[in-house]
Amino acid sequence: MFTLIEPNDHRLYPMLLDSTQEFFKGHPTLKESFQDLTNATFIVHTNESQRVCGGALLLKQNASVLHKKVQKSIDAFALKKKEVWTCTLFLQEENNYFACHTEFFFDIYYRNLYKKIIDFGTNEKADFLYMTLVPGEYLCTEIMGCWPYVFEIKPQESSSGLFHGVLSFKRNSPKNHRENRIIKFPMEKSLAA
């Protein structure tokens, strides 16, 4: 089940947030990009026993946090808005029985997480989301989730070793990605939302 935890609700979910922040301890380069989490919004996926399986961290930050190449390519958006929504994803396989057993779970998980992020962007009236991901999360969104990035700096091209990209809320998923998903999984399934 996915749960949206906005900044005003942090005190209601201390155990879930403690578990999500554990992810950052193992990724100090991400911690630099997401320093003050008091104003962060979390989308958290929990299993049947209410343990965190994964999710997303969303934070509104100054446009200056964007990678320099991204700033140049979307300068018009960044300068107009001054602040942009930034995001990172995480998956904690140790709390997730299905993740160890099937690729199908990953496909459903990343597709449903993408939908939740799109809903969030729509509610916030955002044009795009700036993504900063560890290489494994990037590969999952690219291969399994088919997220339609409009600009990408792959981990091997980045000095931090992280993926930097722009996920547009205005652009639909590329046609070939939709066709691949229909062929691969003809029956739509979803995780409890």
C-alpha positions, 0 to 999 in steps of 0.5 A: 500500500502506498501512503502519502506523508506530507510535512504536516503529517510527519509526526503521525508516521515516525516509524515509517519515516525512520525506516525511510531515512535509513536508506540515506545512511548508506548513500551519503551522496544522496544525503547531500542532495536532500539535506533538510527533510523537515519539508519533504513529502514521502510516498511510502510503500508498506507490506502487509506487516506495515514495514517499509518496502520502498517509495519516493522522497519529494522536496521543493528546493531552489533551482540552483540544486539542479545539475549544471547540464540540466540547468542549461537544458531547462533554463527557462523552467528553472528561472521562471519557477525559482524552486523545483520539485526534486525526488529520489526513490528507494527500495528496501528489499529486506522488507519485501518478500516479493522483490526477491522472487519476481520481476513482475513485482518490480514492474508493478511497483515502479509503474504504480509509484510513477502513477503516485508521483504523477498524481503528486505533480498534478496536485502541486501544479508542477511541470516537471520533477528533477530526479536524483537516483542511485544507479540501481533505482535509475535502471529500474525506472528505465527498464522496468518502469519505462519512466519518460525522462525528457533529459538524462545524465546517466550515472557514468556521466556524472561526477557523483555517480548518481543519475540526474534527470527530468521527468515531465508531467506534461509529456506522456510515456513514449509509444514504444514503452506503452506497447512493450508493457502491453505485450509483456503484461497484457492484464493490468494489475496494481499494488494496493494504492 
